[in-house]
Amino acid sequence: MSQLRDLVEITAKSLVDNPNAVNVVEIEGEKTIVIELRVEKGDVGKVIGKQGRIARALRTILSAMGRKQNKRVVLEILE
């Protein structure tokens, strides 16, 4: 497992009501890494945060980690 995937999974599980429903899939391309985060419908707001603050912070950390690998990291939050 990659550090990016682990970071998203651990963070999401600590935020939601039902941590067993958290599913993280990492899709690695040539220049981009897409991380799909799936949570229950009622937990989407908790992962996004007020005015998107939590999601924005996660994306900032992921993009900084991706720069080390010279890749762009995209976080998709799905329900």
Residue pairs with C-beta under 8 A, 6 or more apart in sequence:
2 26
3 65
4 26
4 33
4 35
4 62
4 65
4 66
4 73
5 24
5 26
5 35
7 58
7 61
7 62
7 65
8 24
8 35
8 37
8 58
8 62
8 75
9 22
9 24
11 58
12 19
12 22
12 24
12 37
12 39
12 47
13 19
13 22
15 43
15 46
15 47
15 54
16 22
16 39
16 40
16 43
16 46
16 47
17 40
17 42
17 43
17 46
18 39
18 40
18 43
21 38
21 39
21 40
21 43
22 37
22 38
22 39
23 37
23 38
23 39
24 35
24 36
24 37
24 38
25 35
25 36
25 38
26 33
26 34
26 35
26 36
27 33
27 34
27 35
27 36
28 34
28 71
31 70
31 71
31 72
32 71
32 72
32 73
32 74
33 66
33 69
33 71
33 72
33 73
33 74
34 73
34 74
34 76
35 62
35 73
35 74
35 75
35 76
36 76
36 78
37 47
37 75
37 76
37 77
37 78
38 78
38 79
39 46
39 47
39 77
39 78
39 79
40 79
41 79
44 77
44 79
46 54
47 54
47 55
47 77
48 54
48 55
48 77
49 55
49 56
49 57
55 75
55 77
58 75
59 73
59 75
62 73
62 75
63 72
63 73
65 73
66 72
66 73
